[in-house]
Amino acid sequence: MAARLLLIDDDERLAAMLGDYLRGAGFEVDTAPTLAAGRMRIATQAYDALVLDLMLPDGDGLELCRDLRANPATRQLPLLMLTARGEPTDRIVGLELGADDYLPKPFEPRELQARIKALLRRAAPEPNASQVLRFGRLEIDLGERSARIDGRACELTGHQFDLLVVLAQSPGRVLSRDQIMDALKGHPMDAFDRSIDVHVSRIRAAIEDDPKSPRRVLTVRGAGYVFARKQDGDDSK
């Protein structure tokens, strides 16, 4: 079955061109020119991924991103921001609010297609992934693609969950940004920008709920990140 996409962009010419291009690549594509129209489609239809412009006539796409990540029903919907605002600070804000990827205009439609396919691959459930990684109070369920602290679900986007799994599957080992990117199977992030740092910060906020406890994800200055094999109170090996 073809993946179904929603493109929210007020540039009607660009939306029509992208819609035709992506349909030719095998996707089903709906378009919406405003936040209000996009919200209505999301409320009434199921989508496999969302491509969201930030500057819309009735508001900022960041507001919709924030709302989607606050809603359990749409928290893991793959979301790519597509915008003319390409400054690093804009990219960081978008990632902090839960975007999985960020593509500044102008861009090549082939790159957009490649990034959408990468998002969908990461979001697809693995047929034999039933293992649960346990680290004291933290459980990472590979089959359900969820993380829990004392049974309470952690709020993570799909990409943040994948990044957490990469770190947790190599506990005690320092992973560089290059190694993390390789493990994420080609996610289009620049190892030298701050996007990985932003995602790690969000992961920490989700899985480290006790400020008095040692950190689970540690930064090794100049080297990368390491997932702590054990914390005080852990009964895992």
N, C-alpha and C positions, 0 to 999 in steps of 0.2 A: 504494500500500500504506500502511495506517495506521501511524503511528509507534507504537512499543511503549515504554511507560514502566514503570519500577519505582518504587513508592512504599514507602519504609521508614519506618513510623511505628507506635508502639505504641498510639496512640489509635484503637481499633477503630471507634468511631463516626465519627470524622473521616475515617479511611482509607476507610470504606465510602461516605461521602458524596462525598468527592473522587473516588473510583473511578467512581461512577455519573455524576458531573458530567463528568469527562474522557472517559468512554466515550461519553456523549451528544454530546461535541464532536468525536468521530471518532477518539479514541486507543484503542489497546489498553493495558490497565492490569493489571499484577500488583501485589500488595501483600505486604509482609512485616512482621511485628510486632517483629522483633528483628534485631540485627546478624547473628547466626548464620544466620537464615533468609534474610536479604538476601544474605549472602555465597554461600550455596548457590545461590540463583537466578542471581546474576551469573556464577557458575562454570559453570552449565549452560545458560543462556539468553543470547541476544543482545538488548541493549536500545539504544534510540536516545537515551534520557535517563534520569537518575536524580533523584528527589526524595527528599531524605534529612533525616529529623529528627535532631537532635543528641542529645537526651536519651532514651536507650533503656534498657530494663531490664537488658541485658547489656553495656552499655558506652556510650562516647561516639561519636557519628557522625563526629567529627573523626578518630578512629583509622581508620575505613573510608575516609574521604576521602584520608588520607595514603597508605594502602596502594594505593588505586586509581591515584593519581598516580605511584606508584613502579613500577607494572606497565605495560610498554609496550602490552599488549593493551587496557588500560582508561584509559590516560593522557588520551586526548582524549574520553572519554565525557562528554557535557554533564551537569553536576551542579549542581543547585539545592538549597541548604540551606533547610530549612523548620523553624523552631524558635521557641520562646517566649523564647529568650535573644536579646533585641534590642539589647543594649548595643553601642556602636561597637567596643569592644575585641573582642567576640565575632565581629562581622562581619569585622574585620580579620584575626583568626586564621583564620577560615574561608577567606577569600580567599588568605591566605598559603599555606595548605595546598593550594590548587588549586581551590576552588569557583569556578564561573563566575558564580553569582548567589546572592543571600541574601534570603529573604523572611521577616520576623518574623511570628509569630502575635500577635493575630488578623489575618486577611487576607480579601480578597474572592476567591472562586474564579475570578472572571473575570480578576483580576490574575495569579493563578497560571497560568491558561491562556495569557494573553498572554506571560508571561515564558518559559514552556516553548516556545511557538511561536518566540519570538525566539532562544532557544538553538538550536533545531533549524534555523532558517534559516541561522544563522552556521556551523553544523556541516556543512550540505549542501555537497557539492563543486560548484564552478562548472564547467559543461560545457566551456567554452573556456579555462579557466585553466591554461595550460601554461607561462606565463612564469616564468623564474627570475630573481630580483633578486640581483645579486652585488655585494658590498662587501668587497673583499679576501678575507679568510679566511671571511667569512660569506656563505652562500647561503640565500635564502628562496625556496622552491619553492611557487608559488601553486597548482599543480595537485595536488601531493601534500600540501599543507598541512603543510609541515615546514620547519624551519630547521636548518642544519648549519654547524658550524665545522670546517674542514679535513676535511669529509666525515663528521664525527661528529655524530649527531643531538642537537639541543638539547631539553631537557625542558621543553615548554611545553604548557599546556592549550589547548583550542580558542579560548577567549576571549583568552588572552595572545597566541596567534599572530595573531589578527585585529587586535589592538592594535598588534603589531609591524609588520604590513603597512601599517596606516594611517600610522604614522610613517615607515616606509622608503619609501613611495611619494611622500613629500614631503621628500626629504633637503635639509637646510639651511634648512628653513622652520620657524619656531616655530608650534606648534599649541597653542591654548588647550584647556582641558578641554571647553569647549562645542563646539569644532570637532571634537575627538576623539569626543565622544558622538554628534554629528551623523553623522560618518563611519561610526560603528559601527551605524548604522541603528536608532536607538532603543533601544539596550540600556538597561535600567532602572537606571542608576546616577545617583546624585546628584552633580552637578559640584562640589558644595561639601563632600562628604565625602572620605575619604582612600582610597576604593577604587581609583581610577585610580593613585594613588601606589603602592599596594601592588602592583598588577599590573606597573607599570613596574619596581619593585624586583625582582620575580621575573624579568622579561625580562632585566634587566641581569645577574642572577646566571647566567642560562642562556647568554647570548651574549657576555659579557665575561669570558673565562676567564683572561686575563692581567692581573693587577693592575698591572703596569708599563706597560700600554698605555693611551692616552687612552680615555675613555668613548665608547661608540658612541651612547648615548642620554643627552642632556644636559638638565638642568633649568635653565630660564630663570626665575629668581625673579620671582614676580608675573605671569608671562606664560604659562608652560606648558612644553612639551617640544620638543626638536628632535633629529632623527636626524642624526648627523654624516655629512656627505657623504663624507668621506675621513679615514682614520687613517694614521698612519705605517706604511708597508709596503703600503698598498693599491695595487692597480694598476687599480682601477675609476675611472671618470670621474665 
